[in-house]
């Protein structure tokens, strides 16, 4: 909580909630709305930190938002400051792991995800993101183990199936990738990127009709999101 002050009361110093979007293509109009939401939230956090410069959660949350805006250097500075102020603030390690992953600093990302999971072993997406890093580092078996644990915790999370499908596709398991993309689409049929990734797997298998069907379905979803006909 932020304590009230003579200049700004808690009722006026509220943090707007912006939901972080998964790494999928979003429409132009949605990008504009989301950018406005991010900017408003960033302004609120700036005000919060003027009231309480040692408010670790504000630094962590602002770092997460700056990551969404791809301002990686300032995001990292915020998250380092959050951890410096409160080394037990678990969310800051997860958010910093995302930044390191985006910067390609995979060992540091893995270390932060490990730290987060040690304190919260019931967060399925944390295992999924760690699996993504392990897959990029070539630890395919380790990645699969993390995806399996993620799905034990969140069996109806379409994005986890999508991520595992990406790992299988990258490592040449085309049938396995398609099966995971199929399940992701069953759970959420409106993720354009899943159709696009499945189209690549089908193309590699020589299923050109399937490739074209998925390609155009992805385009259809993207156009609908953008308000295009």
C-alpha positions in Angstrom: 0.0 0.0 0.0 1.1 3.6 -0.6 0.7 5.9 2.3 -1.2 9.1 1.8 0.7 12.4 1.9 -0.1 16.1 2.0 0.3 16.3 -1.8 -1.3 13.1 -2.9 -3.8 10.8 -1.1 -4.0 7.1 -1.6 -7.4 7.5 -3.2 -5.8 9.6 -6.0 -2.6 7.6 -6.2 -4.1 4.3 -7.5 -2.3 2.0 -10.0 -4.3 1.2 -13.1 -4.3 -2.4 -13.9 -2.9 -3.4 -17.4 -2.9 -7.1 -18.2 0.3 -8.2 -19.9 -0.4 -9.8 -23.3 1.2 -13.1 -24.3 3.7 -12.9 -27.1 1.3 -13.0 -30.0 0.5 -10.6 -32.8 -2.1 -8.1 -31.8 -4.1 -5.7 -34.0 -3.0 -2.1 -34.7 -5.9 -0.7 -32.8 -5.3 -3.0 -29.8 -1.7 -1.9 -29.8 -2.8 1.7 -29.6 -5.2 1.0 -26.7 -2.6 -1.1 -24.9 0.1 1.5 -25.3 -2.2 4.1 -23.8 -2.9 1.8 -20.9 0.8 1.2 -20.4 1.6 4.8 -20.4 -1.1 5.6 -17.9 0.2 2.9 -15.6 3.7 4.0 -15.9 2.7 7.6 -15.0 0.9 6.2 -11.9 4.0 4.2 -10.8 6.2 7.3 -11.3 3.8 9.2 -8.9 3.9 6.3 -6.5 7.7 6.3 -6.3 7.7 10.0 -5.7 5.6 9.4 -2.6 7.6 6.3 -1.5 11.0 6.0 -3.3 11.6 2.6 -1.6 8.4 1.0 -2.8 9.9 -2.2 -4.2 6.7 -3.5 -5.7 6.2 -0.3 -7.7 9.7 -0.8 -9.2 8.9 -4.4 -10.0 5.6 -3.6 -11.6 7.0 -0.7 -13.5 9.9 -2.9 -14.7 7.3 -5.4 -16.0 5.5 -2.7 -17.9 8.7 -1.3 -19.4 9.5 -4.8 -20.6 6.1 -4.8 -22.4 7.2 -1.6 -24.1 10.5 -3.2 -25.0 12.5 -0.6 -22.9 14.7 -3.4 -21.7 17.5 -1.3 -20.1 15.3 0.8 -17.9 13.1 -2.3 -17.2 16.2 -4.1 -15.9 17.2 -1.1 -13.8 13.8 -1.0 -12.2 13.9 -4.7 -11.4 17.4 -4.6 -10.0 16.3 -1.8 -7.8 13.2 -3.8 -6.6 15.4 -6.8 -5.7 17.9 -4.5 -4.0 15.1 -3.0 -1.8 13.4 -6.4 -1.2 15.4 -9.5 -2.0 12.4 -11.6 -1.1 10.1 -10.0 -3.7 9.6 -13.1 -5.8 7.7 -11.4 -8.6 10.7 -9.2 -9.3 12.8 -12.3 -10.2 10.2 -13.6 -12.6 9.9 -10.2 -14.3 13.6 -9.8 -14.5 13.8 -13.3 -16.0 11.5 -12.1 -18.8 13.8 -9.1 -19.4 16.9 -11.3 -19.5 15.2 -13.7 -21.9 14.3 -10.9 -24.2 17.9 -9.6 -24.1 19.1 -13.1 -25.0 20.9 -13.5 -21.6 19.6 -17.0 -21.1 21.8 -18.1 -18.2 20.6 -15.1 -16.2 17.0 -15.7 -17.2 17.3 -19.3 -16.1 18.7 -18.3 -12.8 15.9 -15.9 -12.1 13.2 -18.4 -13.1 14.9 -20.9 -10.8 14.8 -18.5 -7.9 11.1 -17.8 -8.6 10.2 -21.4 -8.8 12.0 -22.2 -5.5 9.6 -19.9 -3.8 6.5 -20.6 -5.8 6.4 -24.1 -7.2 2.8 -24.0 -8.2 3.0 -21.4 -11.0 2.6 -23.2 -14.3 3.7 -20.4 -16.6 6.9 -20.0 -14.6 7.8 -23.6 -15.6 6.7 -22.9 -19.2 8.9 -19.9 -19.5 11.8 -21.8 -17.9 11.1 -24.5 -20.4 11.4 -22.0 -23.2 14.8 -20.9 -22.0 16.0 -24.5 -21.7 14.8 -25.2 -25.2 16.7 -22.2 -26.6 19.8 -23.4 -24.7 19.5 -26.9 -26.3 18.4 -28.7 -23.2 15.4 -30.3 -24.9 14.8 -33.0 -22.2 14.8 -30.4 -19.5 12.4 -28.2 -21.4 10.0 -31.1 -21.9 10.1 -31.8 -18.2 9.3 -28.2 -17.4 6.4 -28.1 -19.9 5.0 -31.4 -18.5 5.1 -29.9 -15.0 3.5 -26.7 -16.3 0.6 -28.6 -17.8 0.1 -30.6 -14.6 -0.5 -27.3 -12.9 -2.4 -25.6 -15.7 -3.8 -28.3 -18.0 -6.1 -26.0 -19.8 -3.6 -23.2 -20.6 -3.4 -23.0 -24.4 -0.2 -21.0 -24.3 1.7 -23.7 -22.6 0.7 -26.2 -25.3 1.7 -23.6 -27.8 5.1 -23.1 -26.2 5.7 -26.8 -26.0 4.7 -27.1 -29.7 7.3 -24.4 -30.6 10.0 -26.4 -28.7 9.0 -29.6 -30.5 9.0 -27.8 -33.9 12.4 -26.3 -33.2 13.8 -29.8 -32.4 12.2 -31.5 -35.4 9.3 -33.4 -33.7 6.8 -32.3 -36.3 4.0 -34.7 -35.3 4.4 -33.8 -31.6 4.4 -30.1 -32.5 1.2 -30.4 -34.5 -0.5 -32.4 -31.7 0.3 -29.6 -29.2 -0.8 -26.9 -31.6 -4.1 -28.9 -32.1 -4.7 -28.9 -28.4 -3.9 -25.2 -28.0 -6.4 -24.4 -30.7 -9.0 -26.6 -29.0 -8.5 -24.6 -25.8 -8.3 -21.2 -27.5 -9.2 -21.1 -31.2 -8.5 -17.4 -31.5 -4.7 -17.3 -31.2 -3.5 -16.4 -34.8 0.1 -17.3 -34.0 -0.8 -20.9 -33.1 -2.3 -21.4 -36.6 0.7 -19.8 -38.2 3.2 -22.1 -36.3 1.1 -25.1 -37.1 1.2 -24.1 -40.7 5.0 -24.2 -40.6 4.9 -27.7 -39.1 2.5 -28.9 -41.8 4.6 -27.3 -44.6 7.7 -29.2 -43.3 5.6 -32.4 -43.4 4.6 -31.7 -47.0 1.0 -31.0 -46.1 0.6 -28.0 -48.4 -3.2 -27.9 -48.2 -3.0 -27.9 -44.4 -0.3 -25.3 -44.6 -2.5 -22.9 -46.7 -5.6 -23.5 -44.6 -3.8 -22.6 -41.4 -2.0 -19.7 -43.0 -5.2 -18.1 -44.2 -7.0 -18.8 -40.9 -4.2 -16.9 -39.1 -4.6 -14.0 -41.5 -8.4 -14.1 -41.0 -8.0 -13.8 -37.2 -5.4 -11.0 -37.5 -7.7 -9.1 -39.8 -10.7 -9.5 -37.6 -8.7 -8.2 -34.6 -7.6 -5.2 -36.7 -11.2 -4.4 -37.7 -10.5 -5.3 -41.3 -12.8 -7.1 -43.6 
